[in-house]
Amino acid sequence: MTIESTPKFTAPAAKLWATLPGDTRKQLLSNVWCGKCRHEVTISNFSGAVKAGNLLLVGVCSECRNDVAKVIEMS
């Protein structure tokens, strides 16, 4: 999955994701910490949901396929 393809999002998460500019989305997706690789990676095969008012992306590391997640604080 490329970072421009449409992932599975809940409706509220899709609304929040759509408010972010495209270049910001690319940067967020390529700046995810992988605990196994021990460095920043690109998240792939991800889905999105809203948790406590923030956008939560859950997917896998593009390098080792380990589970990764990213919380994007939405103020």
N, C-alpha and C positions, 0 to 999 in steps of 0.2 A: 504494500500500500504506500503510495506516495503521500507526502504531507499535505498535498493539495486535494486529495480525494476526500469524499464525504464520509466521515466516521458515523457510528451510531451514537446519537445524542438524544437525551430526553428533550421534550419540547422547551422547558425552561433553559436547559443548558444550550440548546441551539440558538436561542435568542441572545444569551450572553455572549456566546462565541461569535455571533454575527456582528456584535458591537465592536469587536477588535479589528483593527486594520490588518490586511493580509500579511504585511511584512512582520508585524508583531506576532501573528499566529505562527509564522514560520520560525521565528526566533524562539518562541515558547516551546514548540515541538522539538527543536533541535538542542534544547538546553535542559535535559532531564537527567537527574542523577541515577546511575545504576549502581546498586550496592555490590553487585558481583564484579562488574568491570572496574569499579572504583574510579569512574570519571563520567563526564557528561556525555550523553548519547542522544540519539534521536528516538523518540517513542514511535512505535508502529502498532498497527492493529488496535487502535485505541477507541474507547468510548468515552462519553462525557455525561456528567450528572451534576446537579447543584446540591451541595452539602453546606449547610449553615451559611447560605448566601454566597458561597464561593464556588467557582467552577472546578470540578474534580475530573481530571483525565486519568484513565486507567488503561494500560496497555502493556506492551512488551518491548524490551530493549532490542534495537535494530541489530545489535552485534551478537549478543549471547542468548537472546530470547527469554531472559529472566523477566519476571513481572516487575513493572515500574509504575509509578504514579506521579502526578504533578498537581498541586493545588495552586490555582490562580485566584488570588484575592481580588474580589470585585468590590470596590468601594462605592 
